Amino acid sequence: MSLDLRRRRTTRITGVVAVATVLVATAAVTRTGAFASEPAASVKPAAQAVTSVALVPAQGALLGQYYGNGTIAQTTQRIGTTPRVHLTYYDFASDDWITSPVSKADFSAGRIPLVNVEPNDVDFDDIVNGTYDTMLRKRADDAKALGQKFFIDFAAEMNGDEGWGEHRPAAYIAAWRHIHDIFTARGATNVVWVWCPNNETSPGTPAAMKYYPGDRYVDWTGIDGYNWGTSDPDFAWQTFKSVFAGLYPQLAAKGKPIIIGEMSSDETGQSKATWINQVVPTLKKDYPLIKAVVWFDIKKERDWRINSSASALTAYRNLAKDPYLNP
């Protein structure tokens, strides 16, 4: 099938808009549990080595959400709990992606911000040559001042049709390292850096791992992936396992914790509820290094919502309350 057809061609909702989502939310959550530096005895050996990395739970995995289908409070009421990770999107050049009221509200409520920074219309050569250094130093200083750990996912899906850096791995890596070096030099060591390619690479472009910035520059690796269903006759239904099967071994070889930065399933073709029910068993059996999963809860190219059907909502409620995703 054409991989281009599987891409999401859409403008995402940035943090500026998402501020309203958080500020109208009335339900706060209390942080439960602590991030441990020592592995639990029941954790598989493959997963034990990563538990000392920042924000990795001692066992199981963290559940996250993008709130494109109602406020945090509305979603909490819908599913009976509040996911620990909150995904929001920001423009690299025009948004303040550090001191957003969204992240401040997340910290106050015990959530972990997952800050997805999108370099729209940005020449990566300009990042490397210092054009944005003044802004980046300010972002780094503000991050340090927060004093709490949070995720930054810069230029995700670089190998997909987002094409950040014009599919030039060398330019992408140089830009990533430049940003990272500024944050490190300014003492913003509370930032947890997430490198997150798409599960499928655009045809005729470099493979995902060609863009890897290097072990020193990445704390968590990641992967975005969707089951697009069968509403297009060229598409085949993909299980949760099959969506991530291609890239997982390559990421796992890095020995770092893995986050699914975006995921969801369509309804058309088979049972979305079954797809959701497969998540936790598959994480336990096949993907022990995946330590966080984030649901993209919105109706856009497909109906990605958790409540796209009654059966899907029931399955997601069970998922959100599963002990494995509530470490």
Phi, psi and omega in degrees: 000161178285119180293330179301326182292340183275352184281152176270110178261088188203152173273124182279163180276121183275174182299330180300318178285322184293343178305317181298324180300317183283319186292337178269353179289135184253348183261125174255154178244153175260131180298126180248137180077175179225153177280118187265154177263352180244137182288148173287154184297333184275353182288138180297149181306324181297334182263346187294324186293343185262355188289349176274354178284146183303135175073004176279126178290155181295332177208160179068206183214158178273144174258137179230169186212142163257124188266077175257008187227040182123166181287172176300315180298317180295320180290321177301317178295324182292321187249351175087006179199169179243118178304149186285331185252136180241113179272128172224161183242142180220150173276133184303313189271328190254340182261151170272097188269013176246308186262026177301141174302334178298310181294322178299318178294323178298311180301317182297327182269358180088012176270161178254118176292136168247101188267106180266112186257121185251117181277066182296128177057030180254128175279119183296335175297327178291326175297314184293323184276003172099004182305324184256013187298320180300314178297317183293323176297320177295317178298318180295316179297319179293323178296315178301318182295335179298323175071011178229151182280141177204162182271139164240124179246095185270129172053053180294157178059037181298336180270356179264202184281356170300317173061031179307132181077014176061037178055039176249097183306319182297319179292320179298311181298317180297319179294314179302311183296323180298314179297312181302316183297323178296314180298318180294316180297329180273001176084017180275060184280358176278351176284131178253113190273125182248124175252118195225092175284171173279156181290340178232139181267139178301140181303140176077011180240164183299149179294158187307312187291347175295338183267001185295123186287344181116151186301325180294340189252002184229129176266311175241140165269169183206178180199135172253139180195149184223149166266110186277001178070198186235022179293335169267128185298342179274354185263148174243147178298135177242132174288166175305316181298316185290331179302322188252002187294326185292316186265336184308311182299326180290321177290317182300330180297340178282345177071022180250159174296150183240138174243135166276104187287333175210139173202154170184177178223146170283169176268335191280124174125305176215204185269115174296323178301317177297319178303314180295319181296338181280346189300301185296312178303324180289320176301314182296315188275318191247334188232060185294339180276352174283113186249002174200143177226137185235123181271132179267092192266087182196155173260110181224252180297328172224174177272088183278357187297150176292337181248036177294341173207163179297321181291322178296318180297317178300316180296320181290323175303316179295320178299312184295337180259358182297132180305330181297329180260013176227059184291000000 
